[in-house]
Amino acid sequence: MTTTTTGIPPVLTVATDGGCNPNPGPGGWAWVAEEPAPGEPARYGAGSFRKTTNNIAELTAIKEVLLAFPDTALTIEFDSQYAKKCVTEWGPNWRRQGEAVWSTKKNVDLIFEIIDILQARTAAVFWRKVKAHARDNRHPLNTAVDKLASRMSSIRGDTREEGTVLIDRELRGAASRARR
């Protein structure tokens, strides 16, 4: 693992997103990692489902990025408070409270799988909430991952892909005018 001059491993920022339309319906999930250097392509992973829910798609994106970078410290940018709380707060509490509690919850198998992945990691995970669908492109990774997840949901099948994508970092609207 690469370290910085301070001896601390670098933290990779990744954005996750998922959704479907209608809900439930065909859906897609995606993650996008920050570029290795400005202007270089960023790595991504994405997939689609024939039928899913927004919450399953959001949770799947988190699971897949954790599996893609098992030994890398991550800052995960997310726009689903539900997905983050499921794997950092609610899910661990449900597990402690026992089957009588967690058996009544939706998506618990996927939530517990993600919790197990998080607990097995040796590299840190940090969480950063970002605004969904920001038209000003204030969170470029989130904008890119939203487009990928939307594209995947339009496939209307069970697929997955990995590749690279260029990140548009140009601010738009009021935000870009304020910077001038």
C-alpha positions in Angstrom: 0.0 0.0 0.0 1.2 3.5 -0.9 1.8 5.9 2.0 2.0 9.7 2.1 5.1 11.5 3.4 3.4 11.5 6.9 3.3 7.7 6.8 -0.5 7.7 6.6 -2.0 5.7 3.7 -3.8 8.0 1.2 -7.6 8.1 1.2 -9.4 7.5 -2.1 -12.6 9.4 -2.6 -15.4 7.4 -4.3 -19.0 8.3 -5.0 -21.9 5.8 -4.9 -25.4 5.9 -6.2 -28.3 3.7 -7.1 -31.9 4.0 -8.1 -34.7 2.7 -10.2 -37.7 4.1 -12.0 -40.4 3.3 -11.1 -39.7 2.1 -7.6 -39.7 -0.9 -7.5 -38.7 -1.5 -11.1 -35.6 -1.7 -13.3 -32.6 -0.3 -11.5 -29.0 0.6 -11.6 -26.1 1.1 -9.2 -22.6 2.6 -9.7 -19.5 3.8 -8.0 -16.9 6.2 -9.4 -13.4 6.8 -7.9 -11.6 10.1 -8.1 -9.2 10.5 -10.9 -5.5 9.5 -10.4 -4.7 13.1 -11.7 -6.7 16.0 -13.0 -8.0 15.3 -16.5 -7.2 11.6 -16.4 -10.0 9.0 -16.6 -11.6 7.8 -13.3 -12.3 4.2 -12.6 -15.9 3.1 -12.2 -18.1 0.0 -11.6 -21.7 -0.2 -12.4 -24.6 -2.7 -12.7 -28.2 -3.1 -13.4 -31.2 -5.1 -12.2 -34.3 -6.2 -14.0 -36.3 -5.4 -10.9 -35.2 -3.8 -7.6 -35.8 -0.9 -5.3 -34.0 2.4 -4.9 -32.7 1.2 -1.5 -31.3 -2.1 -2.8 -29.6 -0.3 -5.6 -28.0 2.3 -3.2 -26.9 -0.5 -0.8 -25.4 -2.5 -3.7 -23.3 0.4 -4.9 -21.8 0.7 -1.4 -21.1 -3.1 -1.3 -19.5 -3.1 -4.7 -17.1 -0.2 -4.0 -16.0 -1.9 -0.7 -15.3 -5.1 -2.6 -13.5 -3.2 -5.4 -11.1 -1.5 -3.0 -10.6 -3.9 -0.1 -7.3 -2.6 1.1 -7.7 1.1 0.4 -8.8 3.7 2.8 -11.9 5.3 1.4 -14.1 8.4 1.7 -17.4 7.4 0.4 -19.5 10.2 -1.0 -23.2 9.2 -0.8 -26.6 10.9 -1.3 -28.7 8.2 0.4 -28.9 8.7 4.2 -30.9 5.5 4.4 -28.1 3.4 2.9 -25.4 4.9 5.1 -27.5 4.6 8.3 -28.4 1.0 7.5 -24.7 -0.1 7.5 -23.3 2.2 10.2 -26.1 2.6 12.7 -29.4 0.8 12.3 -28.0 -2.5 11.0 -25.5 -3.0 13.8 -28.2 -2.2 16.3 -30.6 -4.6 14.7 -28.0 -7.4 14.8 -27.3 -6.7 18.5 -31.0 -6.7 19.3 -31.5 -10.2 17.8 -33.6 -11.9 15.2 -36.9 -10.8 16.6 -36.0 -7.2 15.6 -34.0 -7.7 12.4 -36.3 -10.3 10.9 -38.9 -7.5 10.5 -36.6 -5.2 8.5 -36.3 -5.0 4.7 -33.0 -5.7 2.9 -31.4 -7.1 6.1 -29.4 -9.8 4.3 -27.7 -7.2 2.1 -27.2 -4.8 5.0 -25.6 -7.5 7.2 -23.4 -8.5 4.2 -22.1 -4.9 3.9 -21.6 -4.7 7.7 -19.5 -7.9 7.6 -17.4 -6.5 4.7 -16.9 -3.2 6.7 -15.9 -5.1 9.8 -13.4 -7.3 7.9 -11.6 -4.4 6.4 -8.2 -3.3 7.6 -8.4 0.1 5.8 -10.6 2.9 7.1 -13.9 4.0 5.6 -15.1 7.6 6.0 -18.5 8.9 4.9 -19.4 12.2 3.3 -23.0 13.2 2.6 -23.5 15.1 -0.6 -26.6 16.7 -2.2 -28.2 14.5 -4.8 -28.8 15.8 -8.3 -27.0 19.1 -7.8 -27.5 20.9 -11.1 -24.5 23.2 -10.4 -22.1 20.1 -10.4 -20.8 21.1 -7.0 -20.0 17.4 -6.4 -18.6 16.2 -9.7 -18.1 12.6 -8.6 -21.7 12.4 -7.5 -22.9 13.9 -10.8 -20.9 11.3 -12.7 -22.1 8.4 -10.6 -25.7 9.6 -10.8 -25.4 9.6 -14.6 -23.9 6.1 -14.6 -26.5 4.6 -12.3 -29.3 6.2 -14.4 -27.8 4.8 -17.6 -27.6 1.3 -16.0 -31.2 1.4 -14.8 -32.3 2.1 -18.4 -30.7 -1.2 -19.5 -33.5 -3.1 -17.7 -31.5 -6.3 -17.3 -29.0 -7.9 -14.9 -25.6 -6.7 -16.1 -22.4 -5.3 -14.6 -19.4 -3.4 -16.1 -16.2 -1.7 -15.1 -14.3 0.9 -16.9 -13.1 4.5 -16.9 -15.0 7.8 -17.3 -13.9 11.4 -17.6 -15.2 13.6 -14.7 -16.6 17.0 -15.6 -15.4 19.3 -12.9 -16.9 22.5 -14.4 -19.2 24.3 -11.9 -22.4 25.6 -13.5 -25.0 28.2 -12.8 -24.9 30.4 -9.7 -22.0 28.4 -8.2 -19.7 29.1 -11.2 -20.7 32.8 -11.3 -19.9 33.2 -7.6 -16.4 31.9 -8.2 -15.6 34.6 -10.8 
